[in-house]
Amino acid sequence: MAFRFRFKSLLQKREYTLREAQIAFAAARGYCEEVKRRLSFVRQTYERSWQELQEKQQRGIEARYFLEHFHYLESLEQQLLSLERKLNEARMEMEKRQSAMLQRDREVKIMEELRDRERQMHSTTTLKREHKHMDEIAVFKHCRSRSL
C-alpha cells in the first residue's frame, strides 16, 4: 500500500500561504528600496542646490533669485522629511512581512517533519508486514515439505 499523508491538503495550504508571504515580503522590500533611492536622489539634489546657492552668494546674487532658491531648498527639505517618514514606515512594514514569512516557513517545516515521520513509520510498518508475510510463507512451505 502506497504512503498517503493524511494532512496533505493542510501542508499544501501552508505552502501556499508561505508563497503568499514571500511575495508580500518581496513587495515590501522592493518598496523600501524604491523609497531609499528616492531619498538618496532628493538628498543629493538638496546638497547640490545648497552648494550652488553658497557659491552664488559669494559672487553676489539678486534677492529675488536668493528667495526662489531658498524656497526651493525648503521644499526639498519637506520632501526629505516626508521620504524619511515613508522609509521608516516601509522598514516597519518590511519587518512585519518578514516576521509573517518566517512564521509561515516554520509552519511548513513542522508539517514536512510530520510527513517525513509518518512516511518513515509507514515504511517501517510495511517492511515489518512484508517480513512477517515472508516468514509465514517460509513456515508454510517448511511444514508442507515435511508432511510430504
KELO-854735 format. One line per 8 residues: number of its first residue (from 0); their letters; for each residue x, y, z of C-alpha. Coordinates in steps of 0.1 Angstrom, whole numbers. Example, Ala and Ser with C-alpha at 12.3 -4.5 7.8 and 13.67 -1.06 7.14 Angstrom:
0 = AS = 123:-45:78  137:-11:71
END
This chain:
0 = MAFRFRFK = 0:0:0  14:34:-10  21:61:16  -7:87:18  -1:117:41  -32:124:60  -26:161:63  -16:166:26
8 = SLLQKREY = -42:193:20  -31:212:51  5:211:40  -4:224:6  -24:252:21  5:262:44  29:260:14  5:284:-5
16 = TLREAQIA = 4:308:24  42:307:26  44:316:-11  20:345:-5  40:357:25  72:355:4  56:376:-23  43:402:2
24 = FAAARGYC = 78:404:18  94:409:-16  70:436:-25  76:454:8  114:451:4  111:464:-32  90:494:-20  116:501:8
32 = EEVKRRLS = 144:501:-18  125:524:-40  120:549:-12  157:547:-3  166:555:-39  142:585:-40  155:597:-7  191:594:-19
40 = FVRQTYER = 182:613:-51  164:642:-32  193:643:-7  219:647:-35  197:673:-52  194:692:-20  232:691:-14  240:703:-49
48 = SWQELQEK = 214:731:-47  227:742:-13  263:743:-26  252:761:-57  234:788:-36  265:791:-14  287:797:-45  264:822:-60
56 = QQRGIEAR = 261:841:-27  298:845:-26  297:861:-60  267:881:-52  231:874:-64  198:892:-66  175:889:-36  147:875:-58
64 = YFLEHFHY = 169:847:-70  181:840:-35  145:838:-22  134:815:-51  163:792:-44  157:793:-7  121:783:-12  132:755:-35
72 = LESLEQQL = 156:743:-8  127:744:18  105:723:-5  134:698:-8  137:697:30  100:689:32  104:661:6  133:647:26
80 = LSLERKLN = 113:647:58  84:630:41  106:604:24  123:596:57  89:590:73  80:568:44  112:549:47  106:543:84
88 = EARMEMEK = 71:531:77  84:509:48  110:493:71  85:486:97  62:470:71  91:450:57  99:437:92  63:428:98
96 = RQSAMLQR = 61:409:64  94:392:71  82:380:105  50:367:89  70:349:62  93:333:88  63:321:108  47:306:77
104 = DREVKIME = 81:289:69  81:274:104  46:261:100  55:244:67  86:228:82  66:214:110  42:198:86  71:185:64
112 = ELRDRERQ = 87:169:95  54:153:104  50:140:69  86:126:70  80:109:103  48:94:91  65:82:59  92:66:79
120 = MHSTTTLK = 67:49:102  48:37:71  79:23:55  89:6:88  55:-9:92  53:-20:56  87:-37:59  77:-55:91
128 = REHKHMDE = 45:-67:75  64:-80:44  89:-98:66  61:-113:86  44:-124:54  76:-139:40  82:-157:74  47:-172:72
136 = IAVFKHCR = 53:-184:36  86:-200:47  69:-217:77  41:-229:55  65:-243:28  86:-259:55  55:-276:71  42:-287:37
144 = SRSL = 76:-302:27  78:-322:60  43:-336:56  50:-349:21
END
